């Protein structure tokens, strides 16, 4: 059988054998393939649902973190504003304390300088 030693001939013989045996193999494996395919689809669907649950939980955690960060920023702004206001009040009180008894505080004289008094 010298003609079987040729690689092309070997390929053709193997291909023809697979074409003839493929329907038999599919019929034999169909009893196994259908339950296996169903199990694979079921596992995929369960994995998808679990993934969606995990993604939803992750989204909630991120929303909580964002809300906490926003609350901290707002608290820091309010604290800075309160410090600024208390600093202004303290400096005004210091100016009043430094003014001599006969002098009016600087802000009071500045606000009355632009006003005219009746003769």
C-alpha positions in Angstrom: 0.0 0.0 0.0 2.4 2.6 -1.2 -0.4 5.1 -2.0 -1.2 5.4 1.7 2.3 6.7 2.5 1.5 10.0 0.8 0.4 12.7 3.3 -2.3 14.0 1.1 -3.9 10.6 0.7 -3.7 10.0 4.5 -5.6 13.3 5.0 -8.3 12.4 2.5 -8.8 9.0 4.0 -9.1 10.4 7.6 -11.4 13.1 6.4 -13.7 10.7 4.6 -13.8 8.5 7.7 -14.8 11.4 9.9 -17.5 12.4 7.5 -19.0 8.9 7.6 -18.6 8.5 11.4 -19.6 12.0 12.5 -23.4 11.4 12.3 -22.9 8.2 14.4 -20.8 10.1 17.0 -23.3 12.9 17.2 -26.2 10.4 17.8 -24.2 8.6 20.4 -23.2 11.9 22.2 -26.5 13.6 21.9 -27.8 11.8 25.0 -24.8 13.3 26.8 -24.6 16.7 25.0 -28.1 18.0 25.7 -27.8 17.6 29.5 -24.3 19.0 29.5 -25.4 22.0 27.4 -28.4 22.5 29.8 -26.1 22.3 32.8 -23.6 24.8 31.2 -26.5 27.3 30.4 -27.8 26.9 34.0 -24.4 27.6 35.5 -24.0 30.6 33.2 -27.3 32.0 34.2 -26.5 31.5 37.9 -23.1 33.1 37.5 -24.8 36.1 35.7 -27.3 36.5 38.5 -24.6 36.4 41.2 -22.6 38.9 39.2 -25.5 41.2 39.0 -26.0 40.9 42.8 -22.4 41.6 43.4 -22.4 44.6 41.1 -25.5 46.0 42.9 -23.8 45.6 46.2 -20.6 47.3 44.9 -22.8 50.1 43.6 -24.3 50.6 47.0 -20.9 50.6 48.7 -19.7 53.3 46.2 -22.8 55.4 46.8 -22.2 55.2 50.6 -18.6 56.2 50.2 -19.6 59.2 47.9 -22.2 60.3 50.4 -19.7 60.1 53.3 -17.1 62.1 51.3 -19.7 64.8 50.5 -20.8 65.0 54.1 -17.1 65.4 55.2 -16.5 68.1 52.6 -19.7 70.0 53.8 -18.6 69.7 57.4 -15.1 71.0 56.6 -16.6 73.9 54.7 -19.0 74.8 57.6 -16.1 74.5 60.1 -13.9 76.8 57.9 -16.8 79.3 57.6 -17.4 79.2 61.3 -13.7 79.8 62.0 -13.7 82.7 59.5 -16.7 84.2 61.2 -15.4 83.8 64.7 -12.0 85.2 63.5 -13.8 88.3 62.2 -15.8 88.7 65.4 -12.6 88.3 67.5 -10.7 90.9 65.4 -13.6 93.3 65.7 -13.7 92.8 69.5 -9.9 93.3 69.7 -10.2 96.6 67.7 -12.9 97.8 70.1 -10.7 96.9 73.1 -7.7 98.7 71.6 -9.5 101.9 70.8 -9.1 104.6 73.3 -12.1 105.6 75.3 -12.5 108.9 73.4 -12.2 107.3 70.0 -14.8 105.4 68.1 -13.9 102.0 66.6 -12.5 102.3 63.0 -15.5 100.5 61.4 -18.0 102.8 63.2 -16.3 106.0 62.0 -16.0 104.7 58.5 -19.7 103.9 58.3 -20.7 107.4 59.6 -18.2 109.4 57.5 -20.3 109.1 54.3 -23.5 110.3 56.0 -24.5 114.0 56.3 -26.0 115.3 59.4 -28.7 117.9 59.3 -27.6 121.5 60.2 
